[in-house]
Amino acid sequence: MIGGGVIGVGCAFRLAEAGVDVLLVERGELGGGSTAKAAGGIRSSFTSRVNVELGLRGLAGYSAFSRDFGIEIDFRRDGYLYLVTDPADVPAFERCAGLQREYGVRSHLLDPAEAKRLLPLVETDDVVAALWSPDDAKATPDAVVRGYAKAARAHGAKLRTGVEVTGIERDGDTLTGVVTTAGFVRTGAVVCAAGAWSGRIGELAGLDLPVRPYRRQVVFTGPVAGLPESVPLTIEMPSAFYFHREGPGLAMSFSEDDGVPGFDTRYEAGEWLPRLAGLAGRRIPAVLDAGIRTAWAGLYETTPDRNQIIGESVLLSRFFYATGFSGHGFQMGPATGELIRDLYLGRQPAVDIAELDVRRFGTVDTAPAEHNIV
């Protein structure tokens, strides 16, 4: 297992639970990569069948996590609220709500007045409709990592931190081992769950995993006057400006143009902060008096169609991959552990993930791009 974020430790737990001899290596600390900077949202309000199904399994897994793993993860069903500002987008959100309801999700459209009553904090003068998904939730990513890691170790998995993978050895199309900074590991199977670094792991294996890292920045405000106890994770579309409650204040960000990929995680206010302030001031004016408490930058592991890649390579035997979640890895952690376990054991996964195979990028028949990107 390469990678010790929520995907890696979740897969390690499920494999070890099934009796597989598991060694996980992580170049830093467990949960220290993208998971450490995750917002913690958990939702089923996606725009494709497979993502709705994976999101629902995530909600189910995390709702029972404290009971099953003995770790409190602060699971809260505060919901997701999408504020639609372009009338041309309304039909797409209507279709999304219809798809989600086919799976029992209670998503439905609101008019601007209903959205305002739900969250008086927001200004809705330019909102034409809203999508409300009341059962979506939020939890604490680092607590989930601790819970999965503890359970994986209890089932015999070895989790090694501060160990970097520097090579993958193969004999033709047969995997033979992994070279690490702590020595050579002879193995006939590898799971790549390296997040933003997965493209590099793919290169070491002679495979193309089209995962690229892009910086995402977040600010955390001071106390916001009139902030209710329950605040949905709220996303304005199409700007993808979002906010959610963080203590007495808010965490806020928006999706920038991707620009140039890289691993730079320095926070740089530059032109970004005034753009964020403009979005926030228009949507939640009360936040402008709160000030900025702190800020950071992290990495999104992004694929060309903003959908994750999960599967087993057809070019290198027993090389599995679970990466490229494009900001949605935390919420899909419970489902992904089960999927990788089933693929490893040769079982039919509970969810049809054929469209998430990496080979889709080599054909014109690719999966539809995920519309609801946060």
KOLLORO-78399 format. One record per residue (C-alpha): residue in three letters; x, y, z. Coordinates in pm, 1 decimal. Layout:
% residues N
<atom type="Ala" x="X" y="Y" z="Z"/>
...
END
This chain:
% residues 374
<atom type="Met" x="0.0" y="0.0" z="0.0"/>
<atom type="Ile" x="151.2" y="333.5" z="-106.4"/>
<atom type="Gly" x="2.5" y="634.9" z="69.7"/>
<atom type="Gly" x="-121.7" y="692.9" z="423.4"/>
<atom type="Gly" x="-412.3" y="931.3" z="374.5"/>
<atom type="Val" x="-772.9" y="834.2" z="436.0"/>
<atom type="Ile" x="-781.9" y="627.1" z="115.5"/>
<atom type="Gly" x="-463.9" y="437.0" z="199.8"/>
<atom type="Val" x="-545.3" y="360.5" z="563.0"/>
<atom type="Gly" x="-904.7" y="274.1" z="473.7"/>
<atom type="Cys" x="-785.8" y="26.5" z="211.4"/>
<atom type="Ala" x="-523.8" y="-110.5" z="451.6"/>
<atom type="Phe" x="-792.0" y="-175.1" z="712.1"/>
<atom type="Arg" x="-1031.2" y="-349.8" z="475.3"/>
<atom type="Leu" x="-756.4" y="-568.6" z="327.9"/>
<atom type="Ala" x="-612.2" y="-660.2" z="668.6"/>
<atom type="Glu" x="-961.5" y="-732.5" z="799.5"/>
<atom type="Ala" x="-999.1" y="-977.6" z="509.5"/>
<atom type="Gly" x="-678.5" y="-1157.6" z="609.3"/>
<atom type="Val" x="-438.0" y="-998.2" z="361.5"/>
<atom type="Asp" x="-78.3" y="-935.0" z="474.7"/>
<atom type="Val" x="-56.3" y="-554.7" z="446.7"/>
<atom type="Leu" x="240.6" y="-318.3" z="455.7"/>
<atom type="Leu" x="156.7" y="51.3" z="412.1"/>
<atom type="Val" x="432.5" y="303.0" z="344.9"/>
<atom type="Glu" x="382.7" y="678.2" z="375.6"/>
<atom type="Arg" x="651.0" y="936.3" z="290.9"/>
<atom type="Gly" x="534.7" y="1172.8" z="567.4"/>
<atom type="Glu" x="291.3" y="1123.0" z="852.3"/>
<atom type="Leu" x="-39.2" y="938.0" z="830.3"/>
<atom type="Gly" x="-301.8" y="1177.8" z="699.5"/>
<atom type="Gly" x="-39.1" y="1446.8" z="646.9"/>
<atom type="Gly" x="-100.6" y="1506.6" z="275.5"/>
<atom type="Ser" x="-427.0" y="1612.4" z="115.8"/>
<atom type="Thr" x="-631.5" y="1452.6" z="396.2"/>
<atom type="Ala" x="-485.0" y="1698.2" z="647.2"/>
<atom type="Lys" x="-631.3" y="1988.3" z="447.1"/>
<atom type="Ala" x="-965.6" y="1828.0" z="358.7"/>
<atom type="Ala" x="-1282.6" y="2020.4" z="442.9"/>
<atom type="Gly" x="-1442.7" y="1704.2" z="579.2"/>
<atom type="Gly" x="-1758.4" y="1720.2" z="369.5"/>
<atom type="Ile" x="-1947.9" y="1396.6" z="303.4"/>
<atom type="Arg" x="-2220.6" y="1405.8" z="40.2"/>
<atom type="Ser" x="-2434.5" y="1214.2" z="-201.8"/>
<atom type="Ser" x="-2522.5" y="1523.6" z="-407.1"/>
<atom type="Phe" x="-2318.7" y="1432.3" z="-713.5"/>
<atom type="Thr" x="-2410.4" y="1434.3" z="-1080.6"/>
<atom type="Ser" x="-2332.0" y="1075.6" z="-1183.5"/>
<atom type="Arg" x="-2463.8" y="736.8" z="-1074.7"/>
<atom type="Val" x="-2130.4" y="602.6" z="-955.2"/>
<atom type="Asn" x="-2049.9" y="911.6" z="-747.3"/>
<atom type="Val" x="-2394.8" y="915.4" z="-587.2"/>
<atom type="Glu" x="-2351.4" y="548.9" z="-491.1"/>
<atom type="Leu" x="-2001.0" y="602.2" z="-352.0"/>
<atom type="Gly" x="-2118.0" y="910.9" z="-164.8"/>
<atom type="Leu" x="-2404.3" y="721.1" z="-4.7"/>
<atom type="Arg" x="-2168.6" y="447.7" z="110.8"/>
<atom type="Gly" x="-1946.1" y="717.3" z="259.2"/>
<atom type="Leu" x="-2236.5" y="868.5" z="451.0"/>
<atom type="Ala" x="-2335.1" y="526.1" z="582.5"/>
<atom type="Gly" x="-1979.6" y="438.7" z="683.2"/>
<atom type="Tyr" x="-1910.2" y="763.4" z="863.1"/>
<atom type="Ser" x="-2248.0" y="774.9" z="1038.6"/>
<atom type="Ala" x="-2152.2" y="447.0" z="1208.6"/>
<atom type="Phe" x="-1779.6" y="519.7" z="1243.1"/>
<atom type="Ser" x="-1767.4" y="610.6" z="1612.0"/>
<atom type="Arg" x="-1963.7" y="295.3" z="1696.2"/>
<atom type="Asp" x="-1758.2" y="67.4" z="1470.3"/>
<atom type="Phe" x="-1410.7" y="207.7" z="1539.6"/>
<atom type="Gly" x="-1437.9" y="363.2" z="1884.2"/>
<atom type="Ile" x="-1318.9" y="703.5" z="1759.2"/>
<atom type="Glu" x="-1532.5" y="1017.8" z="1773.9"/>
<atom type="Ile" x="-1523.3" y="1193.7" z="1434.5"/>
<atom type="Asp" x="-1777.0" y="1474.8" z="1500.6"/>
<atom type="Phe" x="-2015.6" y="1347.6" z="1233.5"/>
<atom type="Arg" x="-2286.7" y="1611.5" z="1173.6"/>
<atom type="Arg" x="-2565.9" y="1609.6" z="916.5"/>
<atom type="Asp" x="-2579.2" y="1984.1" z="849.0"/>
<atom type="Gly" x="-2653.1" y="1927.0" z="480.8"/>
<atom type="Tyr" x="-2521.3" y="2071.8" z="156.2"/>
<atom type="Leu" x="-2674.8" y="2380.3" z="-4.4"/>
<atom type="Tyr" x="-2597.0" y="2474.1" z="-366.2"/>
<atom type="Leu" x="-2684.2" y="2830.8" z="-462.9"/>
<atom type="Val" x="-2744.6" y="2854.9" z="-839.9"/>
<atom type="Thr" x="-2686.4" y="3199.4" z="-992.8"/>
<atom type="Asp" x="-2705.4" y="3118.6" z="-1365.2"/>
<atom type="Pro" x="-3056.0" y="3037.0" z="-1497.2"/>
<atom type="Ala" x="-2897.0" y="2814.4" z="-1764.1"/>
<atom type="Asp" x="-2773.5" y="2581.7" z="-1487.7"/>
<atom type="Val" x="-3115.7" y="2516.3" z="-1332.9"/>
<atom type="Pro" x="-3216.5" y="2228.3" z="-1565.0"/>
<atom type="Ala" x="-2890.2" y="2048.5" z="-1484.1"/>
<atom type="Phe" x="-2957.6" y="2079.1" z="-1111.2"/>
<atom type="Glu" x="-3312.8" y="1955.3" z="-1163.5"/>
<atom type="Arg" x="-3171.1" y="1648.2" z="-1337.8"/>
<atom type="Cys" x="-2919.6" y="1602.4" z="-1056.0"/>
<atom type="Ala" x="-3191.8" y="1611.4" z="-793.8"/>
<atom type="Gly" x="-3394.9" y="1359.0" z="-992.2"/>
<atom type="Leu" x="-3099.4" y="1121.2" z="-1020.8"/>
<atom type="Gln" x="-3022.1" y="1151.4" z="-651.9"/>
<atom type="Arg" x="-3383.5" y="1083.8" z="-552.2"/>
<atom type="Glu" x="-3369.3" y="758.2" z="-752.2"/>
<atom type="Tyr" x="-3121.4" y="641.1" z="-486.8"/>
<atom type="Gly" x="-3328.0" y="763.7" z="-193.5"/>
<atom type="Val" x="-3141.5" y="1093.2" z="-149.4"/>
<atom type="Arg" x="-3371.0" y="1370.1" z="-23.9"/>
<atom type="Ser" x="-3229.6" y="1636.7" z="-256.2"/>
<atom type="His" x="-3475.3" y="1893.7" z="-388.7"/>
<atom type="Leu" x="-3479.3" y="2239.3" z="-540.4"/>
<atom type="Leu" x="-3563.8" y="2548.5" z="-337.0"/>
<atom type="Asp" x="-3656.4" y="2893.4" z="-455.1"/>
<atom type="Pro" x="-3439.6" y="3185.5" z="-334.4"/>
<atom type="Ala" x="-3678.8" y="3276.6" z="-53.2"/>
<atom type="Glu" x="-3672.3" y="2920.3" z="80.5"/>
<atom type="Ala" x="-3291.5" y="2919.8" z="66.0"/>
<atom type="Lys" x="-3284.8" y="3247.8" z="258.6"/>
<atom type="Arg" x="-3512.8" y="3104.6" z="527.8"/>
<atom type="Leu" x="-3290.5" y="2798.0" z="554.2"/>
<atom type="Leu" x="-2975.0" y="3008.0" z="594.8"/>
<atom type="Pro" x="-3054.8" y="3374.7" z="677.2"/>
<atom type="Leu" x="-2682.0" y="3450.4" z="672.8"/>
<atom type="Val" x="-2671.6" y="3447.8" z="291.1"/>
<atom type="Glu" x="-2779.7" y="3709.5" z="41.4"/>
<atom type="Thr" x="-2994.9" y="3559.4" z="-232.4"/>
<atom type="Asp" x="-3078.3" y="3858.8" z="-455.7"/>
<atom type="Asp" x="-2894.6" y="3705.0" z="-753.4"/>
<atom type="Val" x="-2981.2" y="3341.4" z="-670.6"/>
<atom type="Val" x="-3228.0" y="3184.2" z="-914.2"/>
<atom type="Ala" x="-3261.2" y="2846.5" z="-739.8"/>
<atom type="Ala" x="-3094.1" y="2628.4" z="-478.6"/>
<atom type="Leu" x="-3038.2" y="2256.3" z="-437.4"/>
<atom type="Trp" x="-3078.5" y="2136.7" z="-78.3"/>
<atom type="Ser" x="-2946.4" y="1796.5" z="29.3"/>
<atom type="Pro" x="-3031.7" y="1774.8" z="401.1"/>
<atom type="Asp" x="-2871.0" y="1438.1" z="478.9"/>
<atom type="Asp" x="-2521.2" y="1531.7" z="362.9"/>
<atom type="Ala" x="-2272.4" y="1576.1" z="641.5"/>
<atom type="Lys" x="-1931.5" y="1672.6" z="772.0"/>
<atom type="Ala" x="-1673.4" y="1496.2" z="989.9"/>
<atom type="Thr" x="-1312.2" y="1531.5" z="1106.0"/>
<atom type="Pro" x="-1063.5" y="1374.2" z="860.5"/>
<atom type="Asp" x="-768.0" y="1328.4" z="1097.0"/>
<atom type="Ala" x="-988.6" y="1140.8" z="1345.9"/>
<atom type="Val" x="-1100.6" y="908.1" z="1066.1"/>
<atom type="Val" x="-737.5" y="838.8" z="973.8"/>
<atom type="Arg" x="-659.1" y="754.0" z="1336.2"/>
<atom type="Gly" x="-956.5" y="520.6" z="1353.6"/>
<atom type="Tyr" x="-871.7" y="334.1" z="1034.2"/>
<atom type="Ala" x="-502.0" y="313.3" z="1126.0"/>
<atom type="Lys" x="-575.8" y="172.1" z="1472.2"/>
<atom type="Ala" x="-813.4" y="-87.2" z="1326.7"/>
<atom type="Ala" x="-571.0" y="-181.3" z="1047.4"/>
<atom type="Arg" x="-292.8" y="-242.3" z="1299.2"/>
<atom type="Ala" x="-528.9" y="-444.9" z="1517.2"/>
<atom type="His" x="-578.2" y="-677.5" z="1219.3"/>
<atom type="Gly" x="-204.1" y="-714.2" z="1165.5"/>
<atom type="Ala" x="-129.4" y="-443.5" z="908.6"/>
<atom type="Lys" x="210.0" y="-273.7" z="932.2"/>
<atom type="Leu" x="196.5" y="102.1" z="878.7"/>
<atom type="Arg" x="536.1" y="268.3" z="823.7"/>
<atom type="Thr" x="575.8" y="646.2" z="810.5"/>
<atom type="Gly" x="872.3" y="845.8" z="684.8"/>
<atom type="Val" x="928.0" y="586.7" z="411.0"/>
<atom type="Glu" x="929.8" y="701.8" z="48.9"/>
<atom type="Val" x="887.1" y="480.6" z="-256.6"/>
<atom type="Thr" x="1173.7" y="535.4" z="-502.3"/>
<atom type="Gly" x="1119.1" y="250.7" z="-747.1"/>
<atom type="Ile" x="885.5" y="-26.8" z="-855.1"/>
<atom type="Glu" x="1038.9" y="-339.6" z="-1001.7"/>
<atom type="Arg" x="874.6" y="-558.0" z="-1259.7"/>
<atom type="Asp" x="961.1" y="-856.5" z="-1471.9"/>
<atom type="Gly" x="776.0" y="-789.0" z="-1795.0"/>
<atom type="Asp" x="415.8" y="-735.8" z="-1693.6"/>
<atom type="Thr" x="466.8" y="-902.4" z="-1355.7"/>
<atom type="Leu" x="514.5" y="-689.9" z="-1044.2"/>
<atom type="Thr" x="806.5" y="-813.5" z="-834.0"/>
<atom type="Gly" x="874.0" y="-552.8" z="-566.4"/>
<atom type="Val" x="895.7" y="-196.5" z="-440.1"/>
<atom type="Val" x="1212.9" y="-0.2" z="-367.0"/>
<atom type="Thr" x="1184.3" y="234.4" z="-68.1"/>
<atom type="Thr" x="1413.6" y="455.5" z="134.5"/>
<atom type="Ala" x="1393.0" y="186.2" z="403.8"/>
<atom type="Gly" x="1491.5" y="-96.6" z="169.7"/>
<atom type="Phe" x="1345.3" y="-331.9" z="-88.2"/>
<atom type="Val" x="1004.6" y="-493.1" z="-35.0"/>
<atom type="Arg" x="936.4" y="-807.9" z="-233.9"/>
<atom type="Thr" x="569.4" y="-816.8" z="-325.4"/>
<atom type="Gly" x="343.5" y="-930.8" z="-602.4"/>
<atom type="Ala" x="76.1" y="-665.2" z="-541.7"/>
<atom type="Val" x="69.0" y="-289.0" z="-491.7"/>
<atom type="Val" x="-212.5" y="-44.8" z="-420.8"/>
<atom type="Cys" x="-136.0" y="312.2" z="-525.5"/>
<atom type="Ala" x="-325.2" y="547.0" z="-293.9"/>
<atom type="Ala" x="-66.2" y="823.5" z="-309.5"/>
<atom type="Gly" x="-307.1" y="1108.5" z="-382.0"/>
<atom type="Ala" x="-142.1" y="1407.1" z="-548.3"/>
<atom type="Trp" x="180.1" y="1207.0" z="-582.5"/>
<atom type="Ser" x="15.9" y="919.2" z="-771.6"/>
<atom type="Gly" x="136.6" y="1035.6" z="-1111.5"/>
<atom type="Arg" x="495.0" y="988.4" z="-991.0"/>
<atom type="Ile" x="416.7" y="642.0" z="-857.4"/>
<atom type="Gly" x="265.3" y="553.0" z="-1191.9"/>
<atom type="Glu" x="580.5" y="666.4" z="-1369.8"/>
<atom type="Leu" x="791.7" y="444.3" z="-1143.7"/>
<atom type="Ala" x="573.6" y="150.8" z="-1248.3"/>
<atom type="Gly" x="585.2" y="244.8" z="-1615.8"/>
<atom type="Leu" x="216.4" y="339.6" z="-1612.6"/>
<atom type="Asp" x="26.1" y="656.8" z="-1688.6"/>
<atom type="Leu" x="-190.0" y="765.8" z="-1396.0"/>
<atom type="Pro" x="-317.8" y="1107.0" z="-1512.4"/>
<atom type="Val" x="-330.3" y="1265.5" z="-1168.2"/>
<atom type="Arg" x="-195.3" y="1617.1" z="-1134.8"/>
<atom type="Pro" x="-154.8" y="1825.7" z="-816.7"/>
<atom type="Tyr" x="-305.0" y="2174.9" z="-797.2"/>
<atom type="Arg" x="-289.2" y="2414.4" z="-506.8"/>
<atom type="Arg" x="-609.5" y="2508.0" z="-324.5"/>
<atom type="Gln" x="-618.1" y="2777.9" z="-56.2"/>
<atom type="Val" x="-857.1" y="2821.1" z="236.3"/>
<atom type="Val" x="-904.3" y="3098.9" z="491.4"/>
<atom type="Phe" x="-1054.4" y="3067.6" z="837.7"/>
<atom type="Thr" x="-1232.7" y="3368.5" z="981.1"/>
<atom type="Gly" x="-1275.4" y="3502.0" z="1329.8"/>
<atom type="Pro" x="-1618.2" y="3486.0" z="1496.7"/>
<atom type="Val" x="-1906.3" y="3574.3" z="1263.9"/>
<atom type="Ala" x="-2196.0" y="3766.0" z="1418.4"/>
<atom type="Gly" x="-2526.8" y="3583.7" z="1400.5"/>
<atom type="Leu" x="-2373.3" y="3254.9" z="1294.0"/>
<atom type="Pro" x="-2625.0" y="2974.1" z="1360.0"/>
<atom type="Glu" x="-2520.5" y="2651.3" z="1526.8"/>
<atom type="Ser" x="-2596.9" y="2450.2" z="1213.5"/>
<atom type="Val" x="-2457.4" y="2583.7" z="885.0"/>
<atom type="Pro" x="-2483.5" y="2373.8" z="569.1"/>
<atom type="Leu" x="-2172.9" y="2335.5" z="360.0"/>
<atom type="Thr" x="-2278.3" y="2599.0" z="109.0"/>
<atom type="Ile" x="-2152.9" y="2622.9" z="-248.6"/>
<atom type="Glu" x="-2226.9" y="2903.6" z="-492.7"/>
<atom type="Met" x="-2242.6" y="2787.5" z="-852.8"/>
<atom type="Pro" x="-2084.0" y="2836.4" z="-1098.7"/>
<atom type="Ser" x="-1811.0" y="3023.3" z="-904.8"/>
<atom type="Ala" x="-1767.3" y="2724.8" z="-666.0"/>
<atom type="Phe" x="-1717.4" y="2969.4" z="-378.8"/>
<atom type="Tyr" x="-1793.5" y="2768.2" z="-67.7"/>
<atom type="Phe" x="-1804.1" y="2803.5" z="307.2"/>
<atom type="His" x="-1883.9" y="2596.5" z="613.3"/>
<atom type="Arg" x="-1879.2" y="2651.4" z="986.2"/>
<atom type="Glu" x="-1543.9" y="2615.8" z="1160.4"/>
<atom type="Gly" x="-1579.4" y="2690.3" z="1532.8"/>
<atom type="Pro" x="-1731.4" y="3037.4" z="1581.5"/>
<atom type="Gly" x="-1633.2" y="3140.5" z="1228.8"/>
<atom type="Leu" x="-1625.4" y="3010.9" z="873.1"/>
<atom type="Ala" x="-1383.4" y="2831.3" z="646.7"/>
<atom type="Met" x="-1401.1" y="2975.6" z="294.1"/>
<atom type="Ser" x="-1249.0" y="2911.8" z="-45.7"/>
<atom type="Phe" x="-1328.1" y="2891.7" z="-415.5"/>
<atom type="Ser" x="-1202.8" y="2682.0" z="-704.1"/>
<atom type="Glu" x="-946.8" y="2872.1" z="-904.4"/>
<atom type="Asp" x="-845.6" y="2804.4" z="-1261.1"/>
<atom type="Asp" x="-606.9" y="2511.8" z="-1239.3"/>
<atom type="Gly" x="-305.9" y="2696.3" z="-1383.7"/>
<atom type="Val" x="22.2" y="2508.4" z="-1366.0"/>
<atom type="Pro" x="34.8" y="2180.1" z="-1168.7"/>
<atom type="Gly" x="285.7" y="2154.2" z="-886.7"/>
<atom type="Phe" x="345.0" y="2063.3" z="-524.8"/>
<atom type="Asp" x="375.3" y="2416.8" z="-384.7"/>
<atom type="Thr" x="162.7" y="2444.0" z="-68.7"/>
<atom type="Arg" x="267.0" y="2793.3" z="39.6"/>
<atom type="Tyr" x="-26.2" y="3020.0" z="116.3"/>
<atom type="Glu" x="-7.4" y="3330.8" z="-100.5"/>
<atom type="Ala" x="-279.3" y="3592.2" z="-65.0"/>
<atom type="Gly" x="-177.0" y="3783.2" z="-379.5"/>
<atom type="Glu" x="-471.2" y="3836.6" z="-614.2"/>
<atom type="Trp" x="-652.9" y="3536.4" z="-468.5"/>
<atom type="Leu" x="-759.7" y="3692.7" z="-138.5"/>
<atom type="Pro" x="-929.7" y="4001.1" z="-291.8"/>
<atom type="Arg" x="-1122.2" y="3768.6" z="-525.2"/>
<atom type="Leu" x="-1232.0" y="3559.7" z="-228.2"/>
<atom type="Ala" x="-1328.3" y="3871.7" z="-33.7"/>
<atom type="Gly" x="-1539.8" y="3988.8" z="-326.8"/>
<atom type="Leu" x="-1724.1" y="3657.6" z="-345.8"/>
<atom type="Ala" x="-1771.0" y="3638.5" z="31.5"/>
<atom type="Gly" x="-1879.6" y="4000.5" z="70.0"/>
<atom type="Arg" x="-2149.9" y="3962.8" z="-192.4"/>
<atom type="Arg" x="-2283.0" y="3634.1" z="-54.1"/>
<atom type="Ile" x="-2230.1" y="3660.3" z="324.9"/>
<atom type="Pro" x="-2165.2" y="4028.3" z="410.3"/>
<atom type="Ala" x="-2141.7" y="3960.9" z="785.3"/>
<atom type="Val" x="-1814.5" y="3777.7" z="731.2"/>
<atom type="Leu" x="-1632.4" y="4095.2" z="627.7"/>
<atom type="Asp" x="-1627.7" y="4211.6" z="989.9"/>
<atom type="Ala" x="-1487.5" y="3881.1" z="1116.7"/>
<atom type="Gly" x="-1128.0" y="3912.8" z="995.9"/>
<atom type="Ile" x="-898.2" y="3628.3" z="901.4"/>
<atom type="Arg" x="-783.0" y="3402.0" z="1181.8"/>
<atom type="Thr" x="-555.1" y="3179.7" z="975.2"/>
<atom type="Ala" x="-511.0" y="3041.4" z="623.8"/>
<atom type="Trp" x="-339.1" y="2753.2" z="448.7"/>
<atom type="Ala" x="-287.5" y="2589.7" z="113.2"/>
<atom type="Gly" x="-316.8" y="2221.5" z="23.3"/>
<atom type="Leu" x="-324.7" y="2004.2" z="-286.1"/>
<atom type="Tyr" x="-608.5" y="1870.3" z="-498.1"/>
<atom type="Glu" x="-528.2" y="1548.0" z="-683.6"/>
<atom type="Thr" x="-703.3" y="1615.9" z="-1011.4"/>
<atom type="Thr" x="-785.7" y="1405.2" z="-1317.2"/>
<atom type="Pro" x="-887.2" y="1540.4" z="-1660.2"/>
<atom type="Asp" x="-1258.3" y="1470.1" z="-1602.9"/>
<atom type="Arg" x="-1259.4" y="1542.7" z="-1227.3"/>
<atom type="Asn" x="-1357.6" y="1183.3" z="-1154.2"/>
<atom type="Gln" x="-1145.3" y="945.3" z="-949.4"/>
<atom type="Ile" x="-964.2" y="647.1" z="-1098.4"/>
<atom type="Ile" x="-1019.5" y="316.6" z="-919.8"/>
<atom type="Gly" x="-927.8" y="-21.3" z="-1060.7"/>
<atom type="Glu" x="-656.7" y="-270.9" z="-1150.0"/>
<atom type="Ser" x="-400.7" y="-217.8" z="-1423.6"/>
<atom type="Val" x="-419.9" y="-436.7" z="-1733.8"/>
<atom type="Leu" x="-55.6" y="-355.7" z="-1813.9"/>
<atom type="Leu" x="107.3" y="-458.8" z="-1486.2"/>
<atom type="Ser" x="-22.2" y="-753.4" z="-1287.4"/>
<atom type="Arg" x="-171.8" y="-684.2" z="-943.6"/>
<atom type="Phe" x="-115.7" y="-309.8" z="-958.5"/>
<atom type="Phe" x="-425.5" y="-146.1" z="-811.8"/>
<atom type="Tyr" x="-499.0" y="225.0" z="-800.2"/>
<atom type="Ala" x="-737.5" y="442.5" z="-598.7"/>
<atom type="Thr" x="-656.3" y="805.0" z="-659.9"/>
<atom type="Gly" x="-745.3" y="1124.3" z="-847.1"/>
<atom type="Phe" x="-1048.0" y="1203.1" z="-631.1"/>
<atom type="Ser" x="-1036.2" y="1572.7" z="-724.7"/>
<atom type="Gly" x="-1128.0" y="1693.8" z="-377.2"/>
<atom type="His" x="-1370.0" y="1412.5" z="-289.1"/>
<atom type="Gly" x="-1138.1" y="1147.1" z="-148.2"/>
<atom type="Phe" x="-1231.1" y="1186.7" z="216.8"/>
<atom type="Gln" x="-1601.1" y="1130.6" z="160.6"/>
<atom type="Met" x="-1537.4" y="831.3" z="-63.9"/>
<atom type="Gly" x="-1291.1" y="665.1" z="174.0"/>
<atom type="Pro" x="-1530.4" y="404.4" z="320.3"/>
<atom type="Ala" x="-1649.8" y="287.9" z="-21.7"/>
<atom type="Thr" x="-1299.8" y="285.4" z="-171.6"/>
<atom type="Gly" x="-1158.9" y="55.7" z="95.2"/>
<atom type="Glu" x="-1430.4" y="-196.3" z="19.1"/>
<atom type="Leu" x="-1380.2" y="-164.3" z="-357.8"/>
<atom type="Ile" x="-1004.6" y="-223.0" z="-342.1"/>
<atom type="Arg" x="-1053.1" y="-516.5" z="-105.8"/>
<atom type="Asp" x="-1297.2" y="-677.2" z="-346.7"/>
<atom type="Leu" x="-1078.1" y="-614.9" z="-651.8"/>
<atom type="Tyr" x="-777.6" y="-762.7" z="-469.5"/>
<atom type="Leu" x="-973.9" y="-1071.0" z="-367.6"/>
<atom type="Gly" x="-1126.7" y="-1114.9" z="-713.7"/>
<atom type="Arg" x="-1479.3" y="-1042.0" z="-594.6"/>
<atom type="Gln" x="-1743.7" y="-845.1" z="-780.8"/>
<atom type="Pro" x="-1753.4" y="-500.1" z="-613.8"/>
<atom type="Ala" x="-2084.6" y="-384.6" z="-469.2"/>
<atom type="Val" x="-2072.9" y="-77.1" z="-696.0"/>
<atom type="Asp" x="-2014.2" y="-94.8" z="-1071.6"/>
<atom type="Ile" x="-1696.7" y="112.2" z="-1118.0"/>
<atom type="Ala" x="-1618.7" y="24.2" z="-1480.6"/>
<atom type="Glu" x="-1636.6" y="391.2" z="-1579.8"/>
<atom type="Leu" x="-1364.0" y="478.3" z="-1325.8"/>
<atom type="Asp" x="-1102.9" y="260.9" z="-1497.8"/>
<atom type="Val" x="-795.2" y="459.3" z="-1602.2"/>
<atom type="Arg" x="-831.3" y="333.0" z="-1959.3"/>
<atom type="Arg" x="-1117.8" y="577.1" z="-2014.2"/>
<atom type="Phe" x="-862.8" y="850.3" z="-2083.5"/>
<atom type="Gly" x="-730.5" y="660.4" z="-2382.5"/>
<atom type="Thr" x="-1065.5" y="657.4" z="-2560.7"/>
<atom type="Val" x="-1317.2" y="912.1" z="-2680.4"/>
<atom type="Asp" x="-1583.9" y="743.3" z="-2467.3"/>
<atom type="Thr" x="-1483.6" y="896.4" z="-2133.6"/>
<atom type="Ala" x="-1697.3" y="931.9" z="-1824.0"/>
<atom type="Pro" x="-1896.4" y="1257.4" z="-1796.9"/>
<atom type="Ala" x="-1705.3" y="1523.1" z="-1605.2"/>
<atom type="Glu" x="-1830.3" y="1570.6" z="-1249.5"/>
<atom type="His" x="-2028.3" y="1895.9" z="-1243.5"/>
<atom type="Asn" x="-2054.2" y="1952.0" z="-869.6"/>
<atom type="Ile" x="-1687.6" y="2023.4" z="-793.0"/>
<atom type="Val" x="-1603.2" y="2185.2" z="-461.2"/>
END
